[in-house]
Amino acid sequence: MNLSNQQLLDIASKIAKKVGKTLAKKANGNVRTKSSEKHDIKLMEDEESETLIVNYLRKKSEIPILGEENHQETDFLDGKVWIVDPIDGTVNFSRGIPIASVSIALWENGQPLLGIVYDFNHDVLYSGIIGVGAFRNGKKMMVSQNQKKSDSILFTGKPILSQLDDSVIKQWFGYFEEFRKVRMIGSASLSLCFVASGNGDVYAEDHIQLWDFAAGITLVQAAGGAITFEKSNKNKFSYIVKATNGQIQF
């Protein structure tokens, strides 16, 4: 089955919107908790949504799938692989905070190729293909042209794998002082979409899981931004990630 990148993007977009519209009906915090930890929560809606996405992708393509919940079928560094986060912003979703998304990326040999992020609370679909462009509900989007940190917005967060010792806190506040504003919205994928669309300028996060950023970072690059990601020492899928508009050195 030899599908074009646009066909694969359309496949991912269709299932993301279908699953997202179902989640939007539950986005008032009326959810079912599977497990709860100090800094994280797992919902039955996570597993059910991922199963729907995985089954659809299997039906429509022969590409292996890496999912956050229960579907880790492949070494994502070898050939093409779908990377799925059924609900990015699960804690927000569980409390009825309308900042969450369905995130699906396609990477090839460890590098981003295409991605979609569906903000189901606001019916906004971000999509993009590297070398082609990035779009918000079909309208082309571009990164900002800000060149100074003092004019810029930094998006960041505290992944569940991070430890906040004094040195980390000092480093964080050093970053914060350099930027006009800092935003922590609880969804890496949407944070990256805001950088890709020019609403923000920089995203940085340490020890973040691959599925949390795979689609969003793809959109930043597709929109003309600059990205870096390198393995961290927490687990197989944890990374240190930075994405900018390409003008700001960070």
QUITA-V484678 format. One record per run of one state. SS is the DSSP state (H for helix, E for strand, L for the rest). FROM is the first residue (numbers start at 1). TO is the last residue. If there is no record, write none. Layout:
ss=[SS/SS]
from=[FROM/FROM]
to=[TO/TO]
This chain:
ss=[L/H/L/E/L/E/H/L/E/L/E/L/E/L/H/L/E/L/E/L/E/L/E/L/E/L/H/L/E/L/H/L/E/L/H/L/E/H/L/E/L/E/L]
from=[1/5/25/33/37/41/44/61/64/68/72/73/80/89/90/95/101/109/111/120/124/130/133/137/139/142/149/152/153/156/166/179/181/184/188/197/202/210/223/226/232/238/245]
to=[4/24/32/36/40/43/60/63/67/71/72/79/88/89/94/100/108/110/119/123/129/132/136/138/141/148/151/152/155/165/178/180/183/187/196/201/209/222/225/231/237/244/250]
